[in-house]
Amino acid sequence: PVEGAQDNIFLDITNISSAKDGSVSMTISALDEKGVPIRGIEKEALSLYVDSKGVDSFSVEPVSDSPLSVMMFLDISGSMEGQSIFDAKRGISYLLNRLGANDFVSLVTFGDDVKGVVPFTQKKDVIESGLDSVKAGDKKTKLYQALSYALYLASRSYYTSRNVIVMFTDGKDEGSTVTSEELISSIKTVNIPVYVFGFGDEVAKEFLKKVAYTSHGGLFLSPSYDDFTKVGDTVLEQKRGKFNVVFDLKLPTDKYVATVKLGYNGKEAKAEIVIDTLPSFAELIFVMSKNMLSCAPSTGDNIKRFKKRLSVNNILLITNLLHVIPGCSLALVLTFLWIEKTNTSDSLSIPVS
């Protein structure tokens, strides 16, 4: 049985990008009450807001299948010897066979310590070889330490944009320096699903239920072949349960909060993200330099008109600069004002070809 599934549907904005023409694209993931990605979402089920104002004109586009990163964490404490370690290895092998050729997998063991056995690879046979070399027998079960490392690894994975953690354990935490409260807080931050297979009667059921619930993953106790099948199917769905919401943002350069709401099976979920259209400091300096060059007068050009154009362009850029760096020092502001004064001075000498 699956334990720890969320009571409501879940919505998460996993990526956002904007173009110079003002178009914005948000990649969104939606999960149902069982933690399974919702597919085939239509525009009618969504509502979009920018700074609490409704946006009617937007499109919904499915995201094509993309590679997935799966982190396998295997408990090798002494109590896992025998049938438990056999079943866990069998489960890992089954999940490997369900993944695609472009997916990445890593294998990590935990007991007295947390050790990487095989780093991220697309070669499933390398994982199988690493799995064959693993033996149970450690005296401790650093469960919290392993989960902490899993979250760290997943949140920094640069192989793919989609990550899943799968753990196999039969015990409670022993000897970790991380607390359960810290772990739950981290899980809320990274938004990465954690699926746990629990073996035996001593497994930390209540804690792992909370992990599954908070991460929108699942907990399987005394797992069967059908349970491995369910998780395999669910993990594969992580590749397909995303879509893009695309719209035009015809507003002045600034920061805005975009909110997306989804109605599904009589329930509602929402997600928010900040859209930052302000240019960076480096971009502003580059444009300022470009303006100074582009405004240079040609033969016969009116010098006063040139100085006026240059001044107006840079004043606009300085205004944007103060938006980007609100704590900009008075000295920096005065430096730019001095430059402007120099640019608009009647005594400015500009060579004319």
C-alpha positions as a Markdown table, in Angstrom:
| # | Residue | x | y | z |
|---|---|---|---|---|
| 1 | Pro | 0.0 | 0.0 | 0.0 |
| 2 | Val | 1.0 | 3.6 | -0.7 |
| 3 | Glu | 1.3 | 5.7 | 2.5 |
| 4 | Gly | 1.7 | 9.4 | 2.8 |
| 5 | Ala | 0.1 | 10.6 | -0.4 |
| 6 | Gln | -1.1 | 14.3 | -0.2 |
| 7 | Asp | -4.7 | 15.2 | 0.5 |
| 8 | Asn | -4.9 | 17.8 | -2.2 |
| 9 | Ile | -3.6 | 18.4 | -5.7 |
| 10 | Phe | -0.2 | 20.1 | -6.1 |
| 11 | Leu | 1.1 | 22.7 | -8.5 |
| 12 | Asp | 4.7 | 23.8 | -8.9 |
| 13 | Ile | 6.4 | 26.3 | -11.3 |
| 14 | Thr | 9.7 | 24.6 | -12.1 |
| 15 | Asn | 11.1 | 27.1 | -14.6 |
| 16 | Ile | 10.5 | 30.5 | -16.1 |
| 17 | Ser | 12.0 | 32.4 | -19.0 |
| 18 | Ser | 11.2 | 35.7 | -20.7 |
| 19 | Ala | 12.1 | 37.1 | -24.2 |
| 20 | Lys | 13.0 | 40.6 | -25.3 |
| 21 | Asp | 9.6 | 40.9 | -27.0 |
| 22 | Gly | 7.8 | 40.6 | -23.7 |
| 23 | Ser | 6.7 | 36.9 | -24.0 |
| 24 | Val | 7.0 | 34.8 | -20.8 |
| 25 | Ser | 7.0 | 31.0 | -20.6 |
| 26 | Met | 6.5 | 29.1 | -17.3 |
| 27 | Thr | 7.1 | 25.4 | -17.0 |
| 28 | Ile | 4.6 | 23.9 | -14.6 |
| 29 | Ser | 4.2 | 20.5 | -12.9 |
| 30 | Ala | 0.9 | 19.3 | -11.5 |
| 31 | Leu | 0.3 | 16.2 | -9.3 |
| 32 | Asp | -3.0 | 14.6 | -8.2 |
| 33 | Glu | -3.9 | 13.4 | -4.7 |
| 34 | Lys | -1.8 | 10.3 | -5.2 |
| 35 | Gly | 1.3 | 12.2 | -6.3 |
| 36 | Val | 0.8 | 11.1 | -9.9 |
| 37 | Pro | 1.4 | 13.8 | -12.6 |
| 38 | Ile | -1.8 | 15.2 | -14.1 |
| 39 | Arg | -1.7 | 15.0 | -17.9 |
| 40 | Gly | -3.7 | 16.7 | -20.6 |
| 41 | Ile | -4.5 | 19.9 | -18.7 |
| 42 | Glu | -6.6 | 22.3 | -20.8 |
| 43 | Lys | -6.5 | 26.1 | -20.6 |
| 44 | Glu | -10.0 | 26.1 | -19.2 |
| 45 | Ala | -8.8 | 24.4 | -16.0 |
| 46 | Leu | -6.2 | 27.2 | -15.4 |
| 47 | Ser | -6.3 | 30.8 | -14.2 |
| 48 | Leu | -3.4 | 33.2 | -14.6 |
| 49 | Tyr | -2.7 | 36.4 | -12.6 |
| 50 | Val | 0.1 | 39.0 | -12.7 |
| 51 | Asp | 0.1 | 41.1 | -9.5 |
| 52 | Ser | -3.4 | 39.9 | -8.7 |
| 53 | Lys | -4.8 | 41.1 | -12.1 |
| 54 | Gly | -6.3 | 38.4 | -14.3 |
| 55 | Val | -4.6 | 37.5 | -17.6 |
| 56 | Asp | -7.0 | 36.1 | -20.2 |
| 57 | Ser | -4.7 | 35.7 | -23.2 |
| 58 | Phe | -2.3 | 32.8 | -22.6 |
| 59 | Ser | -1.6 | 29.4 | -24.2 |
| 60 | Val | -1.0 | 26.0 | -22.7 |
| 61 | Glu | 1.6 | 23.8 | -24.4 |
| 62 | Pro | 2.7 | 20.2 | -23.4 |
| 63 | Val | 6.4 | 19.7 | -22.6 |
| 64 | Ser | 7.9 | 16.9 | -24.6 |
| 65 | Asp | 9.5 | 14.0 | -22.7 |
| 66 | Ser | 12.8 | 15.0 | -21.3 |
| 67 | Pro | 15.5 | 13.0 | -19.4 |
| 68 | Leu | 15.1 | 12.2 | -15.7 |
| 69 | Ser | 17.7 | 11.9 | -12.9 |
| 70 | Val | 17.0 | 9.2 | -10.4 |
| 71 | Met | 19.0 | 8.8 | -7.2 |
| 72 | Met | 18.8 | 5.3 | -5.6 |
| 73 | Phe | 19.7 | 5.2 | -1.9 |
| 74 | Leu | 20.2 | 1.7 | -0.4 |
| 75 | Asp | 20.3 | 0.9 | 3.4 |
| 76 | Ile | 23.2 | -1.5 | 4.1 |
| 77 | Ser | 22.8 | -1.9 | 7.8 |
| 78 | Gly | 23.1 | -5.4 | 9.3 |
| 79 | Ser | 19.4 | -5.8 | 9.7 |
| 80 | Met | 19.0 | -5.6 | 5.9 |
| 81 | Glu | 20.9 | -8.9 | 5.4 |
| 82 | Gly | 19.0 | -11.7 | 3.7 |
| 83 | Gln | 15.6 | -11.3 | 2.1 |
| 84 | Ser | 15.4 | -7.5 | 2.6 |
| 85 | Ile | 18.6 | -6.6 | 0.7 |
| 86 | Phe | 17.6 | -9.2 | -1.9 |
| 87 | Asp | 14.2 | -7.6 | -2.4 |
| 88 | Ala | 15.7 | -4.1 | -2.4 |
| 89 | Lys | 18.2 | -5.0 | -5.1 |
| 90 | Arg | 15.5 | -6.6 | -7.2 |
| 91 | Gly | 13.4 | -3.4 | -6.9 |
| 92 | Ile | 16.3 | -1.3 | -8.1 |
| 93 | Ser | 16.9 | -3.6 | -11.0 |
| 94 | Tyr | 13.3 | -3.4 | -12.0 |
| 95 | Leu | 13.3 | 0.4 | -11.8 |
| 96 | Leu | 16.4 | 0.5 | -13.9 |
| 97 | Asn | 14.7 | -1.5 | -16.7 |
| 98 | Arg | 11.8 | 0.9 | -16.7 |
| 99 | Leu | 14.0 | 4.0 | -17.3 |
| 100 | Gly | 14.9 | 5.3 | -20.8 |
| 101 | Ala | 18.3 | 5.4 | -22.5 |
| 102 | Asn | 18.6 | 9.1 | -21.9 |
| 103 | Asp | 17.8 | 9.0 | -18.2 |
| 104 | Phe | 20.5 | 9.3 | -15.5 |
| 105 | Val | 20.9 | 7.1 | -12.4 |
| 106 | Ser | 23.2 | 7.2 | -9.4 |
| 107 | Leu | 23.6 | 4.6 | -6.6 |
| 108 | Val | 24.4 | 5.6 | -3.0 |
| 109 | Thr | 24.5 | 3.3 | 0.1 |
| 110 | Phe | 24.0 | 4.4 | 3.7 |
| 111 | Gly | 24.7 | 2.7 | 7.1 |
| 112 | Asp | 27.7 | 3.7 | 9.2 |
| 113 | Asp | 28.3 | 6.3 | 6.5 |
| 114 | Val | 26.8 | 7.6 | 3.3 |
| 115 | Lys | 28.9 | 6.4 | 0.4 |
| 116 | Gly | 28.5 | 7.0 | -3.4 |
| 117 | Val | 28.8 | 3.7 | -5.2 |
| 118 | Val | 28.2 | 4.8 | -8.8 |
| 119 | Pro | 27.9 | 8.5 | -9.8 |
| 120 | Phe | 25.3 | 9.7 | -12.3 |
| 121 | Thr | 25.4 | 7.6 | -15.4 |
| 122 | Gln | 23.2 | 6.6 | -18.3 |
| 123 | Lys | 24.8 | 3.1 | -18.4 |
| 124 | Lys | 22.4 | 0.9 | -16.5 |
| 125 | Asp | 24.8 | -2.1 | -16.5 |
| 126 | Val | 27.3 | 0.0 | -14.5 |
| 127 | Ile | 24.7 | 0.5 | -11.8 |
| 128 | Glu | 23.9 | -3.3 | -11.9 |
| 129 | Ser | 27.7 | -4.0 | -11.4 |
| 130 | Gly | 27.8 | -1.6 | -8.5 |
| 131 | Leu | 24.7 | -3.2 | -7.0 |
| 132 | Asp | 26.3 | -6.6 | -7.1 |
| 133 | Ser | 29.2 | -5.4 | -5.0 |
| 134 | Val | 27.0 | -4.0 | -2.2 |
| 135 | Lys | 26.7 | -6.1 | 0.9 |
| 136 | Ala | 24.7 | -5.4 | 4.1 |
| 137 | Gly | 26.5 | -5.5 | 7.5 |
| 138 | Asp | 26.9 | -2.0 | 8.9 |
| 139 | Lys | 26.1 | -1.4 | 12.6 |
| 140 | Lys | 24.2 | 1.9 | 12.2 |
| 141 | Thr | 21.5 | 3.4 | 9.9 |
| 142 | Lys | 22.2 | 7.0 | 9.1 |
| 143 | Leu | 18.9 | 7.5 | 7.5 |
| 144 | Tyr | 18.6 | 11.3 | 8.1 |
| 145 | Gln | 22.2 | 11.8 | 6.8 |
| 146 | Ala | 21.4 | 9.9 | 3.7 |
| 147 | Leu | 18.2 | 11.8 | 3.0 |
| 148 | Ser | 20.0 | 15.1 | 3.6 |
| 149 | Tyr | 22.6 | 14.1 | 1.1 |
| 150 | Ala | 20.0 | 13.0 | -1.4 |
| 151 | Leu | 18.2 | 16.4 | -1.2 |
| 152 | Tyr | 21.6 | 18.1 | -1.7 |
| 153 | Leu | 22.5 | 16.0 | -4.6 |
| 154 | Ala | 19.1 | 16.3 | -6.3 |
| 155 | Ser | 18.8 | 20.1 | -5.9 |
| 156 | Arg | 22.2 | 20.6 | -7.5 |
| 157 | Ser | 21.9 | 18.0 | -10.3 |
| 158 | Tyr | 22.8 | 19.7 | -13.6 |
| 159 | Tyr | 22.2 | 16.6 | -15.8 |
| 160 | Thr | 18.4 | 17.1 | -16.1 |
| 161 | Ser | 15.7 | 19.5 | -14.9 |
| 162 | Arg | 13.7 | 16.6 | -13.3 |
| 163 | Asn | 14.9 | 14.7 | -10.3 |
| 164 | Val | 13.5 | 11.8 | -8.2 |
| 165 | Ile | 14.8 | 10.2 | -5.0 |
| 166 | Val | 14.1 | 6.5 | -4.3 |
| 167 | Met | 15.2 | 5.0 | -0.9 |
| 168 | Phe | 15.2 | 1.4 | 0.4 |
| 169 | Thr | 15.5 | 1.0 | 4.2 |
| 170 | Asp | 14.3 | -1.2 | 7.1 |
| 171 | Gly | 15.2 | 0.9 | 10.1 |
| 172 | Lys | 15.1 | 4.1 | 12.1 |
| 173 | Asp | 17.8 | 6.7 | 12.1 |
| 174 | Glu | 21.0 | 6.1 | 14.2 |
| 175 | Gly | 23.9 | 8.5 | 14.5 |
| 176 | Ser | 22.9 | 11.3 | 12.1 |
| 177 | Thr | 23.9 | 14.9 | 12.8 |
| 178 | Val | 20.8 | 16.1 | 10.9 |
| 179 | Thr | 17.4 | 16.4 | 12.7 |
| 180 | Ser | 14.1 | 15.3 | 11.2 |
| 181 | Glu | 12.7 | 18.9 | 11.5 |
| 182 | Glu | 15.6 | 20.2 | 9.4 |
| 183 | Leu | 15.0 | 17.5 | 6.7 |
| 184 | Ile | 11.3 | 18.3 | 6.4 |
| 185 | Ser | 12.1 | 22.0 | 6.1 |
| 186 | Ser | 14.6 | 21.2 | 3.3 |
| 187 | Ile | 12.1 | 18.9 | 1.5 |
| 188 | Lys | 9.6 | 21.8 | 1.4 |
| 189 | Thr | 12.2 | 24.0 | -0.2 |
| 190 | Val | 13.5 | 21.7 | -3.0 |
| 191 | Asn | 10.2 | 20.3 | -4.3 |
| 192 | Ile | 11.7 | 16.9 | -5.3 |
| 193 | Pro | 9.5 | 13.7 | -4.9 |
| 194 | Val | 10.9 | 11.0 | -2.5 |
| 195 | Tyr | 9.7 | 7.4 | -2.8 |
| 196 | Val | 10.6 | 5.1 | 0.0 |
| 197 | Phe | 10.4 | 1.3 | 0.2 |
| 198 | Gly | 10.2 | 0.2 | 3.8 |
| 199 | Phe | 11.1 | -3.3 | 4.9 |
| 200 | Gly | 10.4 | -5.0 | 8.3 |
| 201 | Asp | 8.6 | -3.9 | 11.4 |
| 202 | Glu | 11.3 | -1.5 | 12.7 |
| 203 | Val | 11.1 | 1.0 | 9.8 |
| 204 | Ala | 10.6 | 4.7 | 10.8 |
| 205 | Lys | 7.0 | 4.6 | 9.5 |
| 206 | Glu | 5.7 | 8.0 | 10.9 |
| 207 | Phe | 8.8 | 10.0 | 9.8 |
| 208 | Leu | 8.8 | 8.4 | 6.3 |
| 209 | Lys | 5.1 | 9.1 | 5.9 |
| 210 | Lys | 5.8 | 12.7 | 6.6 |
| 211 | Val | 8.7 | 12.6 | 4.0 |
| 212 | Ala | 6.4 | 11.1 | 1.4 |
| 213 | Tyr | 3.5 | 13.5 | 2.2 |
| 214 | Thr | 5.7 | 16.7 | 2.2 |
| 215 | Ser | 7.7 | 15.7 | -1.0 |
| 216 | His | 4.5 | 14.5 | -2.9 |
| 217 | Gly | 6.1 | 11.1 | -3.2 |
| 218 | Gly | 5.1 | 7.9 | -1.5 |
| 219 | Leu | 5.9 | 5.2 | 1.1 |
| 220 | Phe | 5.6 | 1.5 | 0.4 |
| 221 | Leu | 5.7 | -0.8 | 3.3 |
| 222 | Ser | 6.7 | -4.5 | 2.8 |
| 223 | Pro | 6.8 | -3.8 | -0.9 |
| 224 | Ser | 5.6 | -6.3 | -3.5 |
| 225 | Tyr | 6.3 | -6.6 | -7.2 |
| 226 | Asp | 3.2 | -4.6 | -7.9 |
| 227 | Asp | 4.5 | -1.8 | -5.7 |
| 228 | Phe | 7.7 | -1.6 | -7.7 |
| 229 | Thr | 5.5 | -1.5 | -10.8 |
| 230 | Lys | 3.5 | 1.4 | -9.4 |
| 231 | Val | 6.6 | 3.4 | -8.5 |
| 232 | Gly | 8.2 | 2.7 | -11.9 |
| 233 | Asp | 5.1 | 4.0 | -13.7 |
| 234 | Thr | 4.9 | 7.0 | -11.4 |
| 235 | Val | 8.6 | 7.9 | -11.8 |
| 236 | Leu | 8.2 | 7.6 | -15.6 |
| 237 | Glu | 5.2 | 9.9 | -15.4 |
| 238 | Gln | 7.5 | 12.6 | -13.9 |
| 239 | Lys | 8.9 | 12.9 | -17.4 |
| 240 | Arg | 5.5 | 13.6 | -19.0 |
| 241 | Gly | 3.4 | 15.5 | -16.4 |
| 242 | Lys | 4.6 | 19.0 | -17.2 |
| 243 | Phe | 3.3 | 21.8 | -19.5 |
| 244 | Asn | 4.2 | 25.4 | -20.4 |
| 245 | Val | 2.0 | 28.4 | -19.9 |
| 246 | Val | 3.0 | 31.2 | -22.4 |
| 247 | Phe | 1.8 | 34.8 | -22.3 |
| 248 | Asp | 2.8 | 38.3 | -23.2 |
| 249 | Leu | 3.9 | 40.7 | -20.4 |
| 250 | Lys | 3.3 | 44.2 | -21.8 |
| 251 | Leu | 4.3 | 46.1 | -18.7 |
| 252 | Pro | 7.1 | 48.5 | -17.8 |
| 253 | Thr | 10.4 | 47.0 | -16.7 |
| 254 | Asp | 10.1 | 45.8 | -13.1 |
| 255 | Lys | 9.4 | 42.8 | -10.8 |
| 256 | Tyr | 6.0 | 41.1 | -10.9 |
| 257 | Val | 4.4 | 38.2 | -9.1 |
| 258 | Ala | 2.7 | 35.6 | -11.4 |
| 259 | Thr | 0.1 | 33.3 | -9.9 |
| 260 | Val | -1.3 | 30.2 | -11.6 |
| 261 | Lys | -4.4 | 28.4 | -10.3 |
| 262 | Leu | -5.5 | 24.9 | -11.3 |
| 263 | Gly | -9.0 | 23.4 | -10.8 |
| 264 | Tyr | -9.0 | 19.6 | -10.9 |
| 265 | Asn | -11.6 | 17.0 | -9.7 |
| 266 | Gly | -13.3 | 19.6 | -7.5 |
| 267 | Lys | -10.0 | 20.7 | -5.9 |
| 268 | Glu | -7.8 | 23.7 | -6.4 |
| 269 | Ala | -4.0 | 24.3 | -6.2 |
| 270 | Lys | -1.9 | 27.4 | -6.9 |
| 271 | Ala | 1.7 | 28.3 | -7.4 |
| 272 | Glu | 3.5 | 31.7 | -7.5 |
| 273 | Ile | 6.8 | 32.9 | -9.0 |
| 274 | Val | 8.5 | 36.3 | -9.3 |
| 275 | Ile | 9.0 | 37.6 | -12.9 |
| 276 | Asp | 12.0 | 39.9 | -13.0 |
| 277 | Thr | 12.3 | 42.0 | -16.2 |
| 278 | Leu | 14.8 | 44.4 | -14.8 |
| 279 | Pro | 18.2 | 44.4 | -16.6 |
| 280 | Ser | 21.3 | 43.4 | -14.7 |
| 281 | Phe | 24.0 | 45.9 | -13.7 |
| 282 | Ala | 26.3 | 44.6 | -16.4 |
| 283 | Glu | 23.6 | 45.0 | -19.1 |
| 284 | Leu | 22.9 | 48.6 | -18.0 |
| 285 | Ile | 26.6 | 49.5 | -18.2 |
| 286 | Phe | 26.9 | 47.8 | -21.6 |
| 287 | Val | 23.8 | 49.7 | -23.0 |
| 288 | Met | 25.1 | 53.0 | -21.5 |
| 289 | Ser | 28.4 | 52.6 | -23.4 |
| 290 | Lys | 26.5 | 51.6 | -26.5 |
| 291 | Asn | 24.3 | 54.6 | -26.3 |
| 292 | Met | 27.3 | 56.9 | -26.0 |
| 293 | Leu | 28.9 | 55.4 | -29.1 |
| 294 | Ser | 25.6 | 55.4 | -31.1 |
| 295 | Cys | 24.9 | 59.0 | -30.3 |
| 296 | Ala | 28.2 | 60.3 | -31.6 |
| 297 | Pro | 27.7 | 63.1 | -34.1 |
| 298 | Ser | 28.7 | 62.8 | -37.7 |
| 299 | Thr | 29.9 | 65.7 | -39.8 |
| 300 | Gly | 27.5 | 68.5 | -39.6 |
| 301 | Asp | 25.5 | 67.1 | -36.7 |
| 302 | Asn | 24.2 | 69.5 | -34.2 |
| 303 | Ile | 26.4 | 69.2 | -31.1 |
| 304 | Lys | 23.8 | 70.4 | -28.7 |
| 305 | Arg | 21.3 | 67.9 | -30.0 |
| 306 | Phe | 23.8 | 65.2 | -29.6 |
| 307 | Lys | 24.5 | 66.2 | -26.0 |
| 308 | Lys | 20.8 | 66.3 | -25.2 |
| 309 | Arg | 20.2 | 62.8 | -26.7 |
| 310 | Leu | 23.1 | 61.3 | -24.8 |
| 311 | Ser | 21.9 | 62.9 | -21.6 |
| 312 | Val | 18.4 | 61.6 | -21.9 |
| 313 | Asn | 19.5 | 58.1 | -22.7 |
| 314 | Asn | 21.8 | 57.9 | -19.7 |
| 315 | Ile | 19.3 | 59.4 | -17.3 |
| 316 | Leu | 16.9 | 56.7 | -18.3 |
| 317 | Leu | 19.5 | 54.0 | -17.7 |
| 318 | Ile | 20.5 | 55.5 | -14.3 |
| 319 | Thr | 16.8 | 55.3 | -13.3 |
| 320 | Asn | 16.8 | 51.6 | -14.2 |
| 321 | Leu | 20.1 | 51.1 | -12.4 |
| 322 | Leu | 18.6 | 52.4 | -9.2 |
| 323 | His | 15.8 | 49.8 | -9.6 |
| 324 | Val | 18.3 | 47.0 | -10.0 |
| 325 | Ile | 20.4 | 48.2 | -7.0 |
| 326 | Pro | 18.1 | 50.0 | -4.6 |
| 327 | Gly | 20.9 | 50.2 | -2.1 |
| 328 | Cys | 23.2 | 52.0 | -4.5 |
| 329 | Ser | 25.4 | 54.4 | -2.7 |
| 330 | Leu | 25.1 | 58.2 | -2.9 |
| 331 | Ala | 28.6 | 58.3 | -4.3 |
| 332 | Leu | 27.7 | 56.2 | -7.3 |
| 333 | Val | 24.7 | 58.4 | -8.0 |
| 334 | Leu | 26.7 | 61.6 | -7.8 |
| 335 | Thr | 29.4 | 60.0 | -10.1 |
| 336 | Phe | 26.7 | 59.4 | -12.8 |
| 337 | Leu | 25.3 | 62.9 | -12.3 |
| 338 | Trp | 28.8 | 64.4 | -12.7 |
| 339 | Ile | 29.1 | 62.4 | -16.0 |
| 340 | Glu | 25.8 | 63.9 | -17.1 |
| 341 | Lys | 26.9 | 67.4 | -16.2 |
| 342 | Thr | 30.1 | 66.9 | -18.2 |
| 343 | Asn | 28.1 | 65.5 | -21.2 |
| 344 | Thr | 25.8 | 68.5 | -21.2 |
| 345 | Ser | 28.4 | 71.2 | -20.6 |
| 346 | Asp | 28.8 | 73.9 | -23.3 |
| 347 | Ser | 32.6 | 73.5 | -22.9 |
| 348 | Leu | 32.5 | 69.8 | -24.0 |
| 349 | Ser | 34.9 | 69.3 | -26.9 |
| 350 | Ile | 33.9 | 66.6 | -29.4 |
| 351 | Pro | 36.1 | 65.9 | -32.4 |
| 352 | Val | 34.1 | 66.0 | -35.7 |
| 353 | Ser | 35.5 | 64.3 | -38.7 |
